[in-house]
Amino acid sequence: MSAKEFAINGRFLTQDVTGVQRYARNIVDAMDKSAVADRTTLILPTTAAESFVHRMKAERGGRLKGHAWEQIELPYLSGNRRLLSLCNTAPAAKADQIVCIHDANIFSAPESYSRSFRALYHNLQPLLARRSVRIASVSHAAARQIARHLPVGLSDIAVLPNGHEHALAWDPALADLAPKKLASKGDRPFVLALGSRARHKNLSLLIDIAPELDEMDLDIVIAGGGDGIFSEHQLQRRSNVHFLGRVSDHDLAYLFDRALCLAFPSLTEGFGLPIVEAMARSCPVISSHCASMPEVCGNATLIASPFEPREWIKAIRTLVASVQLRSDLVGRGHEQVRQFSWENSAKGYIELLENPTTKVKSHRLVDPTMPRVSVIFATRGRPEMVAQSVRHLLMTQSLKPDAVIVSCVDASDAGDLADHPGVKIVTGPAGLAAQRNTALKHVAPSTEVVTFFDDDFIADKNWLATAIQTFRDESQVIGFTGQVLADGIKGPGIEFSEAVALVEAGQADATWSEPFSPYGCNMAFRFQAIGDVRFDERLVLYGWLEDRDFAAELAKRGGRLVKSGLAFGVHMGVKRGRVSGERLGYSQVINPLYMMTKGTMSLPKVVDHIFRNTASNFGRAAWPEPFIDRRGRARGNLIAAFDALRGRLEPERAAALAIPKSASKPLER
């Protein structure tokens, strides 16, 4: 074994104990019992609490406090020793260090944190990701999130989870506050919730369903509080909801041992430590299906969507009615927590300290649970094309959709898909916006994600799985689009066989862009976020910007629009059944102006869209591409410009433009 010495950042001993500090304490405690302890020093600020280590050396030093001590004095105090920092932050000046970043919630759920906290992390964590010899995190979901938001590759992040053993050492007989509080509320059974009032903890969901639980003769007990980093979210008071505030570990044991269940509706978590604590103490769990929760829960809990209160009521009602189910969950929970051990994670950190490039073992990955995905194809006049695309999708996707809806003007537009058992054919008014709206009427209310593919788009086999994983990992993402490897719309078009070959040869990459307005040929939305929003049917035909308009309407209500290179495909850009050049040229000018009046496109983007399109059309009108009607588009641009000058912003007028009899170009998008 190497004789190299190590140091541990002991700033966590100056902080209140939340999940992050508990992680550090337990990892250090386990390392203190290992052989490496003799070569490891816990470095503390002079104001830190009494050190708990026995075999490790403990050194106090420095005159500063908090972040100033960590950034200015700790690099000097650690000297040439490799440093381990376990609580999200570390000295930016230190290169030879390993840093555990528990999550990237500061980027994905910034409204949950104070402004000063956001500013610090937005500047510090990217530096740590670049400079440190290794980044660690506490779950596979947290690692994926970190790789999206920080400059570090997913394969370079070591996953070393929380453990459960500490919860077994708690003694409910030593509880003080919890017994008094429970006695004052009466002897009704209760659902337990833990966490601060930060928005991403989503405790408002439990408050909203409190009246239904009251009818079931149930209380809700909420324990825990903020530590100054969170932006407080006001929760409505209910007669059967009891706030205990911060409680001791022994009080937690008392609560876990008496609760009907732990309800954990969080929208995002790096790990979700209360879940394993509850399972360790034989308390059944109902958990959100977002972020890290599925991999922590395995098959040992009931799972519900954090956006669907009715699912939580149903799960709680099921637990109340079945003693056998509660017993079964307790048994499965005991088995599940065996994956999460402080000793094993401490061994992983020791391996990293000895060799930062080593691959450490972790708990198993878990596939997304209960994915409910509907896929919509809008098509007209291209039955063979849509049949090929839909059949390919159904044969190849690793995540099978619950429903595939083909929206037509006439049933014949769907070709032989009418006989396919996995496809639903719906008919309605013509036009891409109208046909997508028709399809939305037929989406099941329980759908989690609705995906729109053009009838000439070929998706990679993992497109849907990547989308659902993104929506689960990132609770504020409402719109998603993938990478287009090749776009035939910009050329003569791509044949089906060639498109399939390009997709099969394609490579996923970890590029992540936001905000990024979805591209209509391949886009997905969180169905709950859509609500009553619909595609604007004034943006007629198979025209221009209806996808961006729809996404912008959703974003105005709150939420993120993203693009991921992990989902990709090929847009064939088939020319059959396209819109005339004149009509498209008209839409290129009028549609952006119309959207600006709606607030779904900014003035700079309007100017950019109109300038780029009109410049291309007029610049190439003399020598147009054989597959683009540049002259028709230019005529449409001029007609739209005259209408705009007269104040006539009517995008639907594009459908009324007569196609010149002399036009020899094919119809196009």
C-alpha positions in Angstrom: 0.0 0.0 0.0 1.2 3.5 -0.7 2.7 5.5 2.1 1.0 8.7 0.9 -0.8 10.7 3.6 -4.3 12.1 3.3 -6.3 14.9 4.8 -10.1 15.3 5.3 -11.9 18.7 5.2 -13.5 18.9 8.6 -15.5 22.1 8.1 -18.7 20.0 8.4 -18.1 19.9 12.2 -19.0 23.6 12.3 -22.3 23.1 10.6 -25.8 21.9 11.7 -26.4 18.2 10.9 -28.5 17.7 7.8 -28.2 14.9 5.3 -24.9 16.2 3.8 -23.2 16.6 7.2 -24.5 13.2 8.3 -22.9 11.7 5.2 -19.5 13.2 6.1 -19.7 12.1 9.8 -20.5 8.5 8.9 -18.0 8.2 6.1 -15.2 9.7 8.4 -16.3 7.4 11.3 -16.0 4.4 9.0 -12.6 5.5 7.7 -11.5 6.0 11.3 -11.9 2.3 11.9 -9.9 1.3 8.8 -6.2 0.8 8.2 -5.8 4.1 6.4 -6.7 6.0 9.6 -3.0 6.1 10.7 -2.2 8.0 7.5 -5.1 10.4 7.6 -5.6 13.7 9.3 -9.0 15.4 10.0 -8.3 19.2 9.6 -10.7 21.4 11.5 -11.3 25.1 11.9 -10.5 26.3 15.5 -14.3 26.9 16.0 -15.3 23.3 15.1 -17.0 21.0 17.5 -15.1 18.3 19.4 -13.6 15.8 17.0 -15.1 12.3 17.1 -12.1 10.4 15.5 -9.9 8.1 17.5 -7.3 6.6 15.2 -7.0 9.5 12.8 -5.1 12.6 13.8 -7.1 15.8 14.3 -5.5 19.1 13.6 -7.0 22.5 14.3 -5.8 25.6 12.5 -6.6 28.9 10.9 -8.2 32.1 12.1 -11.1 32.4 9.6 -14.5 30.8 9.5 -16.8 29.1 7.0 -16.1 29.4 3.3 -13.2 31.9 4.0 -11.4 29.2 6.1 -12.1 26.5 3.5 -10.9 28.6 0.5 -8.0 30.5 2.0 -6.5 28.6 4.9 -7.4 24.9 4.2 -5.2 24.6 1.1 -2.2 25.7 3.3 -3.2 23.5 6.2 -3.5 20.4 4.0 -0.1 20.9 2.5 1.0 18.1 0.1 -1.6 15.6 1.5 -4.4 14.5 -0.9 -7.6 16.2 0.4 -11.0 14.6 0.7 -14.0 17.0 0.9 -17.4 15.4 1.5 -19.9 18.2 1.6 -20.3 19.8 -1.8 -17.6 22.5 -1.4 -13.8 22.4 -1.3 -10.9 24.8 -1.8 -10.8 25.9 -5.4 -7.0 26.3 -5.2 -6.4 22.7 -4.3 -5.9 20.4 -7.3 -5.0 17.1 -5.5 -8.3 16.5 -4.0 -11.4 14.3 -4.2 -14.8 16.1 -3.8 -18.2 14.7 -3.1 -20.9 16.7 -4.8 -24.2 15.4 -3.6 -26.4 16.8 -6.3 -26.8 19.6 -8.9 -30.1 20.9 -7.4 -28.6 24.4 -7.3 -28.8 24.3 -11.1 -31.9 22.2 -11.6 -34.1 23.7 -8.8 -32.5 27.1 -8.1 -35.6 28.7 -6.6 -35.3 26.4 -3.6 -32.1 28.1 -2.5 -31.2 31.6 -1.3 -29.6 34.0 -3.7 -26.2 34.1 -2.0 -26.1 30.3 -1.8 -26.8 30.1 -5.6 -24.2 32.6 -6.4 -21.5 30.7 -4.5 -22.3 27.3 -5.9 -22.7 28.6 -9.5 -19.2 29.9 -9.4 -17.4 27.4 -7.1 -18.7 24.0 -8.3 -17.6 24.3 -12.0 -14.1 25.1 -10.8 -14.1 22.1 -8.5 -15.3 19.8 -11.3 -12.5 21.0 -13.6 -9.6 21.0 -11.1 -10.2 18.1 -8.7 -8.6 14.7 -9.5 -11.9 13.0 -8.9 -15.6 13.9 -8.3 -17.8 11.6 -6.3 -21.6 11.6 -5.7 -24.1 9.6 -3.8 -26.4 8.1 -6.5 -26.4 7.3 -10.2 -29.2 9.9 -10.7 -27.1 12.6 -9.0 -24.2 11.7 -11.1 -26.3 12.0 -14.3 -27.5 15.4 -13.1 -24.0 16.6 -12.2 -22.7 15.5 -15.7 -25.4 17.6 -17.3 -24.7 20.8 -15.4 -21.0 20.6 -14.5 -17.8 20.1 -16.7 -17.3 16.4 -15.8 -18.1 13.2 -17.7 -20.6 10.8 -16.2 -18.0 7.9 -16.4 -15.6 10.0 -14.4 -18.0 10.4 -11.4 -17.6 7.8 -8.6 -21.0 6.8 -7.0 -20.6 6.1 -3.3 -24.0 6.2 -1.6 -25.3 6.9 1.9 -25.5 4.1 4.4 -28.2 2.9 6.8 -26.5 1.6 9.9 -26.7 4.8 11.9 -30.5 4.6 12.1 -30.2 1.2 13.9 -28.3 2.9 16.7 -31.0 5.4 17.5 -32.9 4.8 20.7 -36.6 5.8 20.7 -36.6 5.4 24.5 -34.4 8.5 24.6 -36.9 10.6 22.5 -38.1 13.8 24.1 -40.0 16.1 21.8 -41.8 13.6 19.6 -43.6 11.8 22.4 -44.9 15.1 23.8 -46.0 16.3 20.4 -47.8 13.0 19.5 -49.5 12.9 22.9 -50.9 16.4 22.3 -52.3 15.6 18.9 -54.2 12.5 20.1 -53.8 8.8 19.2 -54.8 8.9 15.5 -52.4 7.1 13.2 -50.2 9.3 11.1 -48.2 9.6 7.9 -44.7 10.9 8.5 -42.9 13.4 6.3 -39.4 14.7 6.7 -37.6 17.7 5.2 -37.3 21.4 5.0 -39.9 23.7 3.4 -37.8 24.1 0.3 -40.0 23.9 -2.8 -38.2 20.8 -4.2 -39.2 18.9 -1.1 -42.8 19.2 -2.4 -44.5 19.0 1.0 -47.3 21.0 -0.4 -48.6 17.9 -2.1 -49.2 16.3 1.3 -50.9 19.5 2.6 -53.2 19.4 -0.4 -54.3 15.9 0.2 -54.6 16.4 4.0 -58.5 16.7 3.9 -58.8 13.3 2.2 -56.5 11.8 4.8 -58.5 13.4 7.5 -61.6 11.6 6.2 -59.5 8.4 6.5 -58.8 9.3 10.1 -55.2 10.0 9.5 -52.9 12.9 10.5 -49.7 14.1 8.8 -46.7 14.8 11.0 -43.9 16.8 9.4 -40.5 16.9 11.1 -37.4 18.9 10.1 -36.4 22.4 9.2 -34.2 24.5 7.0 -30.6 25.4 7.8 -30.5 28.8 6.1 -29.6 27.7 2.6 -33.1 27.1 1.4 -35.7 29.5 0.2 -38.7 28.9 2.5 -41.9 27.8 0.9 -45.1 28.7 2.8 -47.3 25.8 3.5 -51.1 26.1 4.2 -52.2 25.1 7.7 -54.5 22.1 8.1 -56.2 20.8 11.2 -54.7 17.3 10.8 -51.2 18.5 9.9 -48.6 18.9 12.7 -45.3 20.6 12.3 -42.7 19.4 14.8 -39.7 21.3 13.5 -36.1 20.0 13.9 -36.0 16.9 16.1 -33.3 14.6 17.5 -32.2 11.3 16.0 -33.9 9.5 18.9 -37.1 11.4 18.1 -36.8 10.3 14.5 -36.6 6.7 15.7 -39.7 7.2 17.8 -41.6 8.6 14.8 -40.4 6.0 12.3 -41.4 3.2 14.7 -45.0 4.5 15.1 -45.8 6.0 11.6 -48.2 4.3 9.2 -45.5 5.1 6.6 -43.0 7.7 5.5 -44.3 9.8 2.6 -41.4 11.2 0.6 -42.9 13.3 -2.3 -39.7 15.2 -3.2 -39.2 16.4 -6.7 -35.4 16.0 -6.6 -32.9 14.4 -4.3 -29.2 13.6 -4.5 -30.0 10.4 -2.5 -33.0 10.6 -0.2 -31.5 9.4 3.1 -34.8 9.3 5.0 -35.9 6.5 2.8 -33.2 4.1 3.9 -33.5 5.3 7.5 -37.2 4.4 7.4 -36.6 1.1 5.8 -33.9 0.3 8.3 -36.3 1.0 11.1 -39.2 -1.1 9.6 -41.3 1.8 8.5 -43.0 1.4 5.1 -42.3 4.1 2.5 -44.3 5.8 -0.3 -41.8 7.7 -2.5 -41.7 9.9 -5.5 -40.5 8.3 -8.7 -38.1 11.2 -9.5 -34.3 11.5 -9.5 -32.5 9.1 -7.2 -35.6 7.8 -5.4 -36.3 4.7 -7.7 -32.7 3.4 -7.3 -32.8 3.9 -3.5 -36.2 2.4 -3.2 -35.8 -0.6 -5.5 -38.9 -2.7 -5.2 -39.2 -2.1 -1.5 -41.6 0.8 -1.5 -44.8 2.1 -3.1 -44.0 4.6 -5.9 -46.1 7.6 -6.9 -45.7 10.6 -9.2 -44.9 13.8 -7.3 -47.3 15.6 -9.7 -50.3 13.4 -9.1 -51.9 13.8 -5.6 -54.5 11.1 -6.4 -51.7 8.5 -6.6 -50.6 9.3 -3.1 -54.1 9.1 -1.7 -54.5 5.7 -3.4 -51.2 4.4 -2.1 -51.9 5.5 1.5 -55.4 4.0 1.3 -53.9 0.7 0.1 -51.5 0.7 3.1 -54.3 1.4 5.6 -56.3 -1.5 4.2 -53.6 -4.1 4.1 -51.5 -5.3 7.1 -50.0 -7.9 4.8 -48.7 -5.2 2.4 -47.2 -3.2 5.2 -45.4 -6.3 6.5 -44.2 -7.2 3.0 -42.8 -3.7 2.5 -40.9 -3.9 5.8 -39.3 -7.2 4.8 -38.3 -5.9 1.3 -37.0 -2.7 2.9 -34.7 -4.7 5.2 -33.3 -6.4 2.2 -33.0 -3.3 0.1 -31.0 -1.3 2.7 -28.2 -3.9 2.7 -27.0 -2.3 -0.5 -26.3 0.9 1.3 -23.5 0.7 3.8 -21.2 3.4 5.3 -18.4 0.8 5.6 -18.6 0.0 1.9 -18.7 3.6 0.8 -15.8 4.5 3.1 -13.8 1.6 1.4 -14.6 3.3 -1.9 -13.2 6.6 -0.7 -10.1 4.9 0.5 -9.6 3.3 -2.9 -10.0 6.8 -4.5 -7.5 8.4 -2.1 -5.0 5.7 -3.0 -5.7 5.8 -6.7 -8.1 8.5 -7.9 -8.6 6.9 -11.3 -9.9 3.6 -9.9 -13.4 2.3 -10.8 -15.3 1.8 -7.5 -18.2 -0.6 -7.1 -21.6 0.8 -6.2 -25.3 -0.2 -5.8 -27.1 -1.5 -8.9 -28.9 0.8 -11.4 -32.7 0.7 -11.5 -34.7 1.2 -14.7 -37.4 3.9 -14.5 -40.6 2.5 -12.9 -44.1 2.9 -14.3 -43.2 4.9 -17.4 -46.4 6.0 -19.1 -45.4 7.5 -22.5 -47.7 8.3 -25.4 -46.3 9.0 -28.9 -48.2 11.2 -31.4 -47.7 11.2 -35.2 -49.6 13.8 -37.2 -49.7 12.9 -40.9 -51.5 13.7 -44.2 -51.1 12.2 -47.6 -48.1 10.0 -46.8 -49.5 6.7 -45.7 -46.5 4.6 -46.7 -44.1 6.9 -44.9 -46.0 7.1 -41.6 -46.5 3.3 -41.6 -42.7 2.7 -42.0 -41.8 5.2 -39.3 -44.4 3.9 -36.8 -43.6 0.3 -37.3 -39.9 1.0 -36.9 -40.5 2.8 -33.7 -42.6 0.0 -32.2 -40.0 -2.6 -33.2 -36.9 -0.8 -31.9 -37.6 1.3 -28.9 -36.1 -0.1 -25.7 -38.9 1.6 -23.7 -42.2 0.6 -25.3 -44.8 3.4 -25.3 -48.2 2.9 -23.7 -49.9 4.4 -26.7 -49.1 5.4 -30.3 -51.7 7.8 -31.7 -51.7 8.6 -35.4 -53.7 11.8 -36.2 -55.0 12.1 -39.7 -57.5 14.1 -41.7 -58.8 10.8 -43.3 -58.2 7.3 -41.9 -56.6 6.4 -45.2 -53.7 8.7 -44.3 -52.5 6.0 -41.9 -52.2 3.3 -44.5 -52.2 -0.2 -43.1 -51.6 1.0 -39.6 -55.4 0.9 -39.1 -55.0 -2.9 -38.6 -52.0 -2.6 -36.1 -53.1 -3.5 -32.5 -50.6 -1.1 -31.0 -51.8 2.0 -32.9 -54.8 4.3 -32.4 -56.0 6.2 -35.5 -57.9 9.5 -34.8 -59.2 11.9 -37.4 -59.9 15.6 -37.3 -59.3 19.0 -39.0 -56.3 19.4 -41.3 -53.1 21.2 -40.3 -50.2 20.1 -38.0 -51.4 22.2 -35.0 -55.0 21.0 -35.4 -54.0 17.4 -35.8 -51.7 17.4 -32.8 -54.6 19.0 -30.8 -56.9 16.3 -32.0 -54.4 13.6 -30.8 -54.0 15.3 -27.4 -57.7 14.8 -26.8 -57.1 11.1 -26.9 -54.1 10.9 -24.5 -54.9 9.0 -21.3 -55.0 11.3 -18.2 -52.4 9.0 -16.5 -49.8 9.7 -19.2 -46.5 11.0 -17.8 -44.8 12.1 -21.0 -46.3 12.8 -24.4 -43.9 12.7 -27.4 -44.4 14.2 -30.9 -42.5 12.7 -33.9 -42.9 13.8 -37.5 -44.0 11.0 -39.7 -40.6 11.1 -41.4 -38.4 11.0 -38.2 -36.5 7.9 -37.3 -35.6 7.7 -33.6 -32.7 5.9 -31.9 -33.8 2.9 -30.0 -33.2 4.7 -26.6 -34.9 7.9 -27.5 -38.0 7.4 -25.3 -36.0 5.8 -22.5 -33.7 8.8 -22.5 -36.6 11.3 -22.5 -38.3 9.6 -19.6 -35.1 9.4 -17.6 -34.5 13.1 -18.1 -38.0 14.0 -17.0 -37.6 11.8 -13.9 -34.1 13.1 -13.1 -35.0 16.8 -13.7 -38.4 17.6 -12.2 -38.5 21.1 -13.6 -37.9 20.0 -17.2 -41.2 20.4 -19.1 -39.9 20.2 -22.7 -37.3 17.9 -24.2 -35.8 17.6 -27.7 -33.0 15.3 -29.1 -30.1 15.7 -31.5 -30.9 15.5 -35.2 -28.0 13.7 -36.8 -29.1 14.5 -40.3 -31.9 16.7 -41.5 -33.2 16.0 -45.0 -35.3 19.2 -44.8 -32.2 21.1 -45.7 -31.5 19.0 -48.8 -33.2 16.7 -51.3 -34.4 14.4 -48.5 -33.1 11.1 -47.0 -34.5 7.7 -47.9 -35.9 5.5 -45.2 -33.2 2.8 -45.4 -30.5 5.5 -45.3 -32.1 7.1 -42.3 -32.2 3.8 -40.4 -28.5 3.1 -41.2 -27.5 6.6 -40.0 -29.4 6.1 -36.7 -27.9 2.7 -36.2 -24.4 4.1 -36.8 -25.1 7.2 -34.6 -23.3 7.8 -31.3 -25.0 9.3 -28.3 -23.1 12.2 -26.7 -23.5 14.0 -23.4 -24.2 17.5 -24.8 -26.9 19.3 -22.8 -28.3 22.7 -23.9 -30.8 24.9 -22.1 -32.9 26.8 -22.6 -33.5 25.2 -26.0 -36.8 25.3 -27.8 -37.8 21.8 -28.9 -37.6 21.0 -32.6 -41.0 19.8 -33.8 -39.8 16.6 -35.6 -38.8 15.1 -32.2 -40.0 16.6 -29.0 -41.5 15.5 -25.7 -43.4 17.2 -22.9 -44.4 16.5 -19.4 -48.1 15.8 -19.9 -49.1 17.3 -16.5 -47.4 20.6 -17.5 -49.4 20.8 -20.7 -52.7 21.2 -19.0 -55.1 23.2 -21.2 -52.3 24.6 -23.5 -52.8 23.6 -27.1 -51.0 24.2 -30.4 -52.1 27.5 -31.9 -54.3 26.5 -34.9 -53.8 30.0 -36.5 -50.3 28.7 -37.3 -51.8 26.7 -40.2 -50.7 24.0 -42.6 -47.6 22.1 -41.8 -46.0 25.4 -41.4 -43.6 27.3 -39.3 -42.8 27.7 -35.6 -45.9 26.0 -34.1 -43.5 23.9 -32.0 -41.7 26.9 -30.6 -44.9 28.7 -29.9 -46.3 25.7 -28.0 -43.2 25.3 -25.9 -43.0 29.0 -25.2 -46.5 29.0 -23.9 -45.7 26.2 -21.5 -42.4 27.9 -20.4 -44.4 31.0 -19.5 -46.1 28.9 -16.8 -42.7 27.8 -15.4 -40.4 25.1 -16.4 -37.3 24.3 -18.4 -36.8 23.4 -22.1 -33.8 21.3 -22.8 -31.9 19.5 -25.6 -30.0 16.3 -25.0 -27.5 14.6 -27.3 -28.2 11.3 -25.6 -31.5 11.1 -27.6 -31.0 11.4 -31.4 -32.5 10.5 -34.7 -32.7 11.4 -38.4 -35.3 13.7 -40.0 -35.8 12.4 -43.5 -37.3 15.7 -44.8 -39.5 13.8 -47.4 -40.8 16.3 -49.9 -44.1 14.6 -50.7 -47.1 16.4 -49.2 -45.2 19.5 -48.3 -46.5 23.1 -48.3 -45.9 25.4 -51.4 -42.9 27.7 -51.3 -45.1 30.8 -51.5 -47.2 29.7 -48.5 -44.1 28.8 -46.5 -42.4 32.1 -47.4 -45.5 34.0 -46.1 -45.3 32.0 -42.8 -41.6 32.8 -42.5 -42.4 36.5 -42.0 -45.9 36.6 -40.5 -45.6 33.8 -38.0 -42.7 35.3 -36.0 -44.4 38.7 -35.9 -47.6 37.1 -34.8 -45.8 35.2 -32.0 -44.1 38.4 -30.8 -47.5 39.9 -30.2 -48.4 36.8 -28.1 -45.2 36.9 -26.1 -43.9 33.6 -27.4 -41.0 35.0 -29.4 -38.7 37.9 -28.5 -38.0 40.8 -30.8 -34.3 39.8 -31.4 -35.3 36.3 -32.3 -38.1 37.6 -34.6 -35.6 39.9 -36.4 -33.1 37.0 -36.7 -35.6 34.5 -38.1 -37.0 36.9 -40.7 -33.6 38.3 -41.8 -32.0 34.8 -42.2 -34.9 33.4 -44.1 -35.6 36.3 -46.4 -31.8 36.8 -47.1 -31.5 33.1 -48.1 -34.6 33.2 -50.3 -33.7 36.4 -52.2 -30.0 35.7 -52.3 -30.5 32.3 -53.9 -33.6 33.1 -56.0 -31.5 33.4 -59.2 -29.8 30.0 -58.6 -32.1 28.0 -56.4 -31.5 24.5 -55.1 -33.5 22.0 -57.1 -35.3 20.9 -54.0 -36.3 24.3 -52.6 -38.7 26.8 -54.2 -36.7 29.9 -53.4 -38.7 32.1 -55.8 -42.0 31.0 -54.3 -40.7 31.6 -50.8 -39.4 35.1 -51.8 -42.9 35.9 -53.3 -44.4 34.8 -50.0 -42.0 36.9 -48.0 -43.0 40.0 -50.0 -46.7 39.4 -49.6 -46.2 38.9 -45.9 -44.1 42.1 -45.6 -46.9 44.1 -47.3 -49.5 42.6 -45.0 -47.4 43.4 -41.9 -47.0 47.0 -43.0 -50.8 47.2 -43.2 -51.1 45.7 -39.7 -52.5 42.5 -41.0 -50.9 39.8 -38.8 -53.1 36.8 -39.8 -50.9 33.7 -40.0 -53.9 31.6 -41.2 -53.9 33.7 -44.4 -51.1 31.4 -45.7 -53.6 28.7 -46.3 -55.6 31.0 -48.5 -52.8 31.9 -50.8 -53.3 30.5 -54.3 -50.5 28.3 -55.6 -49.3 29.8 -58.9 -50.2 27.5 -61.9 -46.7 28.1 -63.2 -45.1 26.8 -60.1 -42.9 23.8 -61.1 -41.3 23.2 -57.8 -42.4 20.3 -55.5 -44.4 21.0 -52.4 -42.1 21.4 -49.4 -41.9 22.3 -45.7 
